Amino acid sequence: MADCLFCKIGERKIPGKIVYEDDRIFAFEDINPQAPTHILISPRRHFASLSDATEEDGALLGQILMVAAKLARERNLIEGGYRTVFNNGAGAGQSVFHLHLHLLGGRPFRWPPG
């Protein structure tokens, strides 16, 4: 999508601190981190939210989760724990409408979130 902020970051048309990328996924540090580690993991293919995913996207969504686990290991978040979050829709806090998973760690979290 031509005007999508995350598409532009993934295409390196605008700056972003990319910490992982392959042919299907890219991950970058959030510019407004809510924890010491706050990484956004996105598919390169644009779709607005998890609600727009289809059964054919199952492998891609699984790969996003595996990238989150890999990044959590690399950042030594396993022992202290970490959180992964998909915000789906404005009412859930989604502000950029390109599917992305938040990886948060490095501080204690409470339950329920929000």
C-alpha positions as CSV (number, residue, x, y, z in Angstrom):
1,M,0.0,0.0,0.0
2,A,1.5,3.3,-1.1
3,D,0.8,5.4,1.9
4,C,1.4,2.7,4.6
5,L,4.1,3.7,7.2
6,F,5.1,0.1,7.9
7,C,5.3,-0.8,4.2
8,K,7.6,2.2,3.7
9,I,9.8,1.0,6.6
10,G,9.9,-2.5,5.3
11,E,10.9,-1.2,1.8
12,R,13.5,1.1,3.5
13,K,11.9,4.1,1.9
14,I,11.8,5.8,5.4
15,P,14.2,5.1,8.3
16,G,13.5,2.4,10.9
17,K,15.8,0.4,13.1
18,I,15.3,-2.9,11.4
19,V,16.5,-5.8,13.7
20,Y,15.4,-8.8,11.5
21,E,14.3,-9.3,7.9
22,D,13.8,-12.1,5.4
23,D,11.8,-12.3,2.2
24,R,8.4,-12.4,4.0
25,I,8.9,-10.6,7.4
26,F,10.7,-7.6,8.8
27,A,11.0,-6.5,12.4
28,F,12.0,-3.1,13.8
29,E,12.2,-1.2,17.1
30,D,9.2,0.8,18.1
31,I,9.8,4.5,18.1
32,N,7.7,4.9,21.2
33,P,8.7,1.9,23.3
34,Q,6.5,0.7,26.1
35,A,9.2,-1.6,27.6
36,P,13.0,-1.8,27.4
37,T,12.5,-4.2,24.5
38,H,9.7,-3.2,22.1
39,I,10.0,-4.7,18.6
40,L,7.3,-4.7,15.9
41,I,7.2,-7.8,13.7
42,S,5.3,-7.4,10.4
43,P,4.7,-9.3,7.2
44,R,6.0,-7.6,4.1
45,R,2.7,-8.2,2.3
46,H,0.3,-5.5,3.5
47,F,-2.9,-6.4,5.2
48,A,-4.5,-4.2,7.8
49,S,-5.1,-6.5,10.7
50,L,-5.4,-10.1,11.9
51,S,-9.1,-9.9,10.9
52,D,-7.9,-9.6,7.3
53,A,-5.8,-12.8,7.5
54,T,-7.0,-15.9,5.7
55,E,-6.3,-19.6,6.3
56,E,-3.6,-19.3,3.6
57,D,-1.8,-16.9,5.9
58,G,-1.5,-19.4,8.7
59,A,2.1,-20.3,7.9
60,L,3.1,-16.6,7.7
61,L,1.5,-15.9,11.1
62,G,3.3,-18.9,12.6
63,Q,6.6,-17.6,11.1
64,I,5.9,-14.2,12.7
65,L,5.6,-15.9,16.1
66,M,8.8,-17.9,15.6
67,V,10.6,-14.7,14.7
68,A,9.3,-13.2,18.0
69,A,10.7,-16.2,19.9
70,K,14.0,-15.9,18.1
71,L,14.3,-12.2,18.9
72,A,13.3,-12.8,22.5
73,R,16.1,-15.4,22.9
74,E,18.6,-13.1,21.2
75,R,17.7,-10.4,23.7
76,N,17.9,-12.7,26.7
77,L,14.2,-12.2,27.5
78,I,13.4,-15.9,28.1
79,E,14.2,-16.1,31.9
80,G,12.4,-12.8,32.8
81,G,9.5,-13.4,30.4
82,Y,8.1,-11.4,27.6
83,R,4.8,-10.5,26.0
84,T,3.6,-10.8,22.4
85,V,0.5,-8.8,21.4
86,F,-1.5,-8.3,18.2
87,N,-3.8,-5.2,18.6
88,N,-6.7,-5.7,16.2
89,G,-8.7,-2.6,15.5
90,A,-8.7,0.9,16.9
91,G,-10.6,-0.1,20.0
92,A,-7.8,-2.5,20.9
93,G,-5.1,0.1,20.4
94,Q,-4.1,-0.5,16.9
95,S,-2.9,2.8,15.4
96,V,-1.0,1.6,12.3
97,F,-3.2,-0.5,10.1
98,H,-0.6,-2.9,8.8
99,L,-0.6,-6.2,10.7
100,H,2.2,-6.3,13.3
101,L,3.0,-8.2,16.4
102,H,4.5,-6.4,19.4
103,L,7.3,-8.1,21.3
104,L,7.8,-6.5,24.7
105,G,10.2,-7.4,27.4
106,G,12.7,-6.3,30.0
107,R,10.2,-5.2,32.7
108,P,7.4,-6.8,34.7
109,F,3.9,-6.9,33.1
110,R,0.5,-7.0,34.8
111,W,-2.6,-9.0,34.0
112,P,-5.0,-8.1,32.7
113,P,-3.3,-5.7,30.2
114,G,-4.7,-2.4,29.3
